[in-house]
Amino acid sequence: MTPSLRAKLVGSVAYALGLLAVALPFNLTAHAEAPQNEGNYTKLDLTGKGSVQAAPDQLTASFSAESRSNSAAAAQQAVNTLVHKATEQAKQAEGVKYAVLHYSVSELNDEKGKHNAWSASQNLTFTAPDGQSLLPLTGQLQASGLLLQGLDWSLSADKEKALQLEAEKAAVVDLKKQADTLAAALGLHVVRFTHVSISGQPFPRPIFMAAMAARSMDSAPAPSSTAETQTVSASVSGTALLAP
């Protein structure tokens, strides 16, 4: 190796070592300034709750048409007649929607297992945004022979969905308020939230009234029902990451 080549080689090695010496402190500093991982934060598990209230916008009357006879055909015919008459009456009531549901026929036996009669029945529901048309119709249907199974105020699907979202927003606000308050008490501040989950509360439904026989309604007034305020609730759980 000539003296000139050796000198060039030594110069290149020295230059490379110089670059490494400059780069090493820079990399160490950059690593120290990198964002902290979750293990470096104080973690605070919280649950926020929110609820909203609103008047119900849907009233539902649930009925069953029932008949017994020695003949299966006669029992079914009587039920069919009751249901047809009920739906025709519903068509005349403003704003009332109806649904004709489960139909069943069964054989009735006495204590000795001997054939006694045939029973037929069918369920119906009538729904309206208020009781102005539905309550008078309910009285008419009772008087015509249908058995009232329940009278239920509730929220329509669209309104309940909108209220559920409002309840979830209120729960998030409560969650954040708790986190800010407790972090301040610890001498810390909220950096961010992690592992957040939202859940709705089961919506309470009024208990159906006991079924009332049609014969007791022949000269009685139509049933009444108060539209009580409905409450929709939600909860939000999350982990707040706290730092000085």
Sequence and secondary structure as in RCSB ss.txt:
>XXXX:A:sequence
MTPSLRAKLVGSVAYALGLLAVALPFNLTAHAEAPQNEGNYTKLDLTGKGSVQAAPDQLTASFSAESRSNSAAAA
QQAVNTLVHKATEQAKQAEGVKYAVLHYSVSELNDEKGKHNAWSASQNLTFTAPDGQSLLPLTGQLQASGLLLQG
LDWSLSADKEKALQLEAEKAAVVDLKKQADTLAAALGLHVVRFTHVSISGQPFPRPIFMAAMAARSMDSAPAPSS
TAETQTVSASVSGTALLAP
>XXXX:A:secstr
  HHHHHHHHHHHHHHHHHHHHHHHHHHHHHHTS   GGGSEEEEEEEEEEEEE   EEEEEEEEEEEESSHHHH
HHHHHHHHHHHHHHHHTSTT EEEEEEEEEEEEE TTS EEEEEEEEEEEEEESSHHHHHHHHHHHHHTT EEEE
EEEE  HHHHHHHHHHHHHHHHHHHHHHHHHHHHHTT EEEEEEEEEEEE           B GGGGSSS     
    EEEEEEEEEEEEEE 
